[in-house]
Amino acid sequence: MLGSRHILRAALPLSRTLCTRISPGKIRSPGYGMAAARSLTLASQQKILLPLICQLPKRGFLTSAPSFAESRRLAQVKSDGEMAEFLAEEIQAEKESLKATGKAVQVKGFDVSTDDADVTFKKNFNGEEITVRVNVNHSVEAEFAEDEQNPAQQQQQQSPDAPPMTKMVCRPNFSVTVVKGGYTLSFECSQLRDEEDDEDQQLGRNQQTEENYQDMFSIDEFSVYKGERKDMTYVMSGEVMDGNFYDNLMNMLDERGINSDFVRELVDFCTLYEQKLYVNLLENLMGIVKP
């Protein structure tokens, strides 16, 4: 059987270069073999890893794929550039359309004030304060454009291959308040579409025997209250009104200038005003994405 010294020499053939020479007569401590083994292991690791570490490139020359944040920034720069190009074209087209429209549209007999998307029309009538309020948000729709001054274009539109021309029109619902003697008459009105006109005619409303006249709006709700309107204020739905009562309310509004002619001017004004708000929104966005 080999002695402990032979085992140590077999396991650590290079221990002389790492340990102090000890004479054969002296006794080594029990931890000597473990210490020598740890020293050899460390030396072996240094001998193997040191050349590999020396071969690594310096920090400044490390190459790797772009991080997620860097990729996201690059994508954002690209998307912002594309958005800026689109905005420049869209703003130019909308401003040209505004120039072609001409001067601002007026609503006869009413003073107009605006606050972003809110538009208010006011006037006095025989001691009554009449106020019409609209909001142009979510009120734009596309409708077929009518061009009576260009018959050739109309003929082209009639061909099956020609796409129909449309224009954007703002048709907001509106509320009317009539204040007199401390009392307020409140009307919630909505604009009628062609299919809604047909339904009203079938119900016997908005039809006159003297002339073929159709209202461009309907009364959805009606209420009368004193002071401020509250949640508990009674409101009558236009769907359940007596036909004569409904017609009398429409006549009251007509006498105060709230009729189909007013609605036409309202639509023209709101269409132009909403387009200006749209251009302003695009310009504000351009200020954000423009490089």
C-alpha positions in Angstrom: 0.0 0.0 0.0 1.3 3.4 -0.9 2.0 5.8 2.0 0.4 9.2 2.3 3.5 10.8 0.9 3.3 8.7 -2.3 -0.4 9.6 -2.7 0.4 13.2 -2.2 3.2 13.1 -4.8 0.9 11.3 -7.3 -1.9 13.7 -6.9 0.4 16.8 -6.8 3.3 16.3 -9.1 4.0 20.1 -9.2 3.7 20.7 -5.5 7.4 21.6 -5.2 6.9 24.8 -7.2 4.1 25.8 -5.0 5.2 24.6 -1.5 8.2 25.1 0.7 10.6 22.2 0.8 10.2 20.2 4.0 12.8 17.7 5.2 11.7 14.1 5.4 12.2 14.0 9.2 9.7 16.7 9.9 6.0 16.0 10.3 3.6 17.9 8.0 0.3 19.2 9.5 -2.9 17.3 8.5 -4.1 20.3 6.4 -1.0 20.5 4.3 -2.4 18.2 1.6 -5.6 20.2 1.3 -3.8 23.5 1.2 -1.5 22.2 -1.5 -4.4 20.9 -3.6 -6.2 24.3 -3.4 -3.1 26.1 -4.4 -2.6 23.7 -7.4 -6.2 24.1 -8.4 -6.0 27.9 -8.4 -2.7 27.8 -10.3 -4.3 25.5 -12.9 -7.3 27.8 -13.3 -5.1 30.8 -13.7 -2.9 28.9 -16.3 -6.0 28.0 -18.3 -8.1 31.1 -18.0 -5.5 33.8 -18.2 -4.7 33.3 -21.9 -8.4 33.3 -22.7 -9.1 36.5 -20.8 -6.2 38.2 -22.5 -7.7 37.2 -25.9 -11.0 39.0 -25.2 -11.6 42.3 -27.0 -11.5 45.5 -25.1 -14.8 47.1 -23.8 -14.9 49.7 -26.5 -14.9 47.1 -29.3 -17.6 44.8 -27.9 -20.3 44.2 -30.5 -23.8 43.0 -29.7 -27.4 43.2 -31.0 -29.2 46.4 -30.1 -31.2 46.3 -26.9 -34.9 46.4 -26.7 -34.9 50.1 -25.6 -32.6 51.0 -28.5 -34.8 49.1 -31.0 -37.9 50.8 -29.7 -36.3 54.2 -30.0 -35.3 53.5 -33.6 -38.9 52.3 -34.4 -40.3 55.4 -32.8 -38.1 57.7 -34.9 -39.2 55.9 -38.0 -42.9 56.1 -37.1 -42.7 59.7 -36.1 -41.1 60.6 -39.4 -43.8 58.8 -41.3 -46.5 60.6 -39.2 -44.8 63.9 -39.9 -44.9 63.3 -43.7 -48.6 62.4 -43.5 -49.5 65.4 -41.3 -47.8 67.8 -43.7 -49.8 66.6 -46.6 -53.1 66.4 -44.7 -52.7 69.9 -43.2 -52.0 71.4 -46.7 -55.0 69.6 -48.2 -57.3 70.8 -45.3 -56.2 74.4 -45.5 -56.7 74.4 -49.3 -60.2 73.1 -48.7 -60.9 75.9 -46.1 -59.7 78.5 -48.6 -62.1 77.1 -51.2 -65.0 77.3 -48.8 -64.6 81.1 -48.5 -65.6 83.3 -45.7 -67.0 82.1 -42.4 -70.6 81.0 -42.3 -73.0 83.1 -40.1 -76.2 82.0 -38.4 -78.7 84.8 -38.9 -80.0 86.5 -35.9 -77.8 84.8 -33.4 -74.6 85.8 -31.5 -72.1 82.9 -31.6 -69.4 82.0 -29.1 -67.1 79.0 -29.1 -65.1 77.1 -26.5 -63.1 74.3 -28.1 -65.8 71.8 -29.2 -68.7 73.7 -27.6 -70.6 76.2 -29.7 -73.3 78.5 -28.2 -75.9 80.6 -30.2 -77.8 83.3 -28.3 -80.5 85.9 -29.1 -83.3 87.8 -27.5 -86.9 87.5 -28.7 -89.7 89.6 -27.1 -88.0 89.6 -23.7 -87.1 85.9 -23.9 -83.5 84.7 -23.8 -83.0 82.0 -26.3 -79.9 79.8 -26.2 -78.9 77.0 -28.5 -75.9 74.8 -27.5 -74.1 72.2 -29.6 -71.0 70.1 -29.3 -69.2 69.1 -32.5 -67.5 66.0 -31.1 -68.6 62.7 -32.6 -71.0 64.5 -35.0 -69.1 64.2 -38.4 -70.4 61.9 -41.1 -69.7 61.3 -44.7 -72.4 62.1 -47.3 -72.5 62.2 -51.1 -71.3 65.4 -52.5 -73.6 67.3 -54.9 -71.9 69.3 -57.6 -74.6 71.1 -59.7 -72.0 73.3 -61.4 -70.1 70.5 -63.0 -72.4 68.2 -65.0 -69.5 66.4 -66.6 -68.3 65.3 -63.2 -71.8 64.2 -62.3 -71.9 62.1 -65.5 -68.6 60.5 -64.6 -69.9 59.6 -61.1 -72.8 57.8 -62.7 -70.5 55.3 -64.4 -70.2 52.1 -62.4 -66.4 52.2 -62.3 -66.2 55.8 -60.9 -66.1 55.9 -57.1 -68.8 58.2 -55.5 -67.5 61.5 -54.2 -68.3 62.2 -50.5 -67.8 65.1 -48.2 -67.6 65.4 -44.4 -70.5 67.1 -42.8 -70.9 68.0 -39.1 -74.5 67.3 -37.9 -74.6 67.8 -34.1 -77.6 67.4 -32.0 -78.5 70.5 -30.1 -80.4 71.8 -27.0 -82.6 74.9 -26.9 -83.5 76.8 -23.8 -86.1 79.6 -23.7 -86.0 81.6 -20.4 -88.9 83.9 -19.5 -90.3 85.1 -16.2 -88.0 82.8 -14.2 -89.2 79.7 -16.1 -87.1 77.7 -18.6 -88.4 75.7 -21.5 -85.9 73.1 -22.4 -85.8 71.2 -25.7 -83.4 68.4 -26.6 -83.3 68.1 -30.4 -81.7 65.8 -32.9 -81.2 66.2 -36.6 -83.1 63.9 -38.9 -81.7 61.7 -41.6 -83.5 60.7 -44.8 -84.7 57.4 -43.4 -85.9 59.1 -40.2 -87.9 61.6 -42.3 -89.7 58.7 -43.9 -90.6 57.2 -40.6 -91.9 60.6 -39.3 -94.0 60.9 -42.4 -95.5 57.5 -41.8 -96.4 58.6 -38.2 -98.2 61.7 -39.6 -95.6 64.2 -38.3 -93.7 66.9 -40.0 -96.2 67.0 -42.9 -98.2 70.0 -44.0 -101.0 70.1 -46.4 -100.3 73.5 -47.9 -96.8 72.6 -49.0 -94.4 69.7 -49.1 -92.4 70.7 -46.1 -90.2 68.5 -44.0 -88.5 69.4 -40.7 -84.8 68.7 -40.4 -84.9 68.0 -36.7 -87.1 66.5 -34.1 -87.8 67.1 -30.4 -86.4 64.2 -28.3 -87.2 65.6 -24.8 -89.1 68.5 -23.4 -89.2 69.9 -19.9 -90.3 73.1 -18.0 -88.7 74.1 -14.7 -88.0 77.2 -12.6 -84.5 78.2 -11.6 -81.9 75.5 -12.2 -82.7 72.1 -13.8 -82.2 69.2 -11.3 -81.9 65.5 -11.8 -85.5 65.1 -10.4 -86.9 67.5 -13.0 -89.7 65.8 -15.0 -88.8 65.3 -18.7 -91.3 64.2 -21.3 -90.1 62.1 -24.2 -91.0 63.1 -27.7 -91.8 59.5 -28.6 -94.9 59.5 -26.4 -96.1 63.0 -27.0 -99.6 63.7 -28.4 -99.3 64.6 -32.0 -101.0 68.0 -31.6 -98.9 68.8 -28.6 -95.7 67.9 -30.5 -96.7 70.1 -33.5 -97.5 73.1 -31.2 -94.0 72.8 -29.7 -92.4 72.7 -33.1 -94.5 75.8 -34.0 -93.2 77.6 -30.9 -89.6 76.9 -31.9 -90.3 78.0 -35.5 -91.7 81.3 -34.3 -88.5 81.9 -32.4 -86.3 81.1 -35.4 -85.5 77.5 -34.6 -86.5 75.8 -37.8 -85.1 74.0 -40.8 -83.4 77.1 -42.2 -81.7 77.6 -38.8 -80.5 73.9 -38.9 -79.0 74.3 -42.4 -77.0 77.3 -41.2 -76.1 75.5 -38.1 -74.8 72.5 -40.1 -72.8 74.8 -42.4 -71.3 76.7 -39.5 -70.4 73.6 -37.5 -68.9 71.8 -40.5 -66.5 74.7 -41.1 -65.7 75.1 -37.4 -65.1 71.4 -36.9 -62.7 71.4 -39.8 -60.7 74.2 -38.3 -60.5 72.2 -35.0 -59.3 69.2 -37.0 -56.5 71.3 -38.6 -55.5 72.7 -35.2 -55.3 69.1 -33.8 -53.1 68.1 -36.7 -50.8 71.1 -36.2 -50.5 70.4 -32.5 -49.5 66.8 -33.3 -47.0 68.0 -35.9 -45.3 70.0 -33.1 -44.8 66.7 -31.2 -43.6 64.3 -34.0 -41.7 66.8 -36.2 -37.9 66.1 -35.8 
